[in-house]
Amino acid sequence: MFKKPENLCEFDMSKFQPKNHWQDEIHLGDDCRERFLTQSDFPEFVDNSVFMAGLTVLQDEYHVERSDPSIHTLLFTLEGRGVLITVDDVRVIEPNTVTLLPAHQPFRFEILSADDGWKMSWMLLDNVAKWLPLISQGQRIENTPSCEQLWSFLSLLHNEIDGRVSYRKLFVSELSRLLIGSAHQDAPSNTIIRVQSVFNDVESQLHHPWSVKAIAEQSFIGVEQLNRICKQLYGCTTQQRLIALRMEKATDLLHYKDWSIGMIAQRLGYPDPFNFTHRFRQYHGCSPRDYRRKLDL
């Protein structure tokens, strides 16, 4: 289970008081930024009992108050501080903590200081038995090493809006395991998240002369371990995954008929267009020109 925080810093909390009367309201100042992940963007959330998630960076007034929420709320704080107000208590929300707020219990949380800001990711979970290990101990704030990991995970997932279904299913499944694993002190390794993040960079920079060694170094692991993780995640070696990303992107770029085969080869990290054509034929069973002709049929 998450660990309870120790030795919270002292703050002037006189303006915050426990509450007996509650209302449903949300207020975000002009300098607050939020990215949302919803069930409409990620249908995979439904099967995993996730209602919504988000990434929040606050530098202005901000508060959320709920009188009788039907879902569980989790806040993972990376930087800055917030304040949690409940029926019985007022507490500071520190960095590297998770705030757990079970359904049907009123609460209010707000930024402690706009000058210090507040950076957090959050999860709204369906009120189902699956999440009992997380919420069975009631409203609380506990230390966790998972804040940065969850932020990275949700950022990667946000990049897959309108993206590949297979990736979204993988990310949402791993996200669910991360939350459950955190409750049992069995969270997945940061290494897997790091490899996924590096491959996200690779996919956005396919013109770069990537090598397996370079990808391993950027992931802070060895080549053999990288290959094992790639087989676990993608069912192939690192080199095969790199080729697949380039060849899948090639079919998209071939729709742009103003681009020559040589231009496309350069954008995908092949200085020699003949090498690109050879690799494309091996992967797709036809040359890039033949593939482009088929698009006109």
Beta strands, then each sheet from edge to edge (+ up, - down):
strand 1: 25-28
strand 2: 33-38
strand 3: 50-58
strand 4: 62-66
strand 5: 72-80
strand 6: 82-85
strand 7: 90-93
strand 8: 97-101
strand 9: 107-111
strand 10: 118-125
strand 11: 140-143
sheet 1: 1+ 4- 9+ 6- 7+
sheet 2: 2+ 3- 10+ 5- 8+ 11-
end
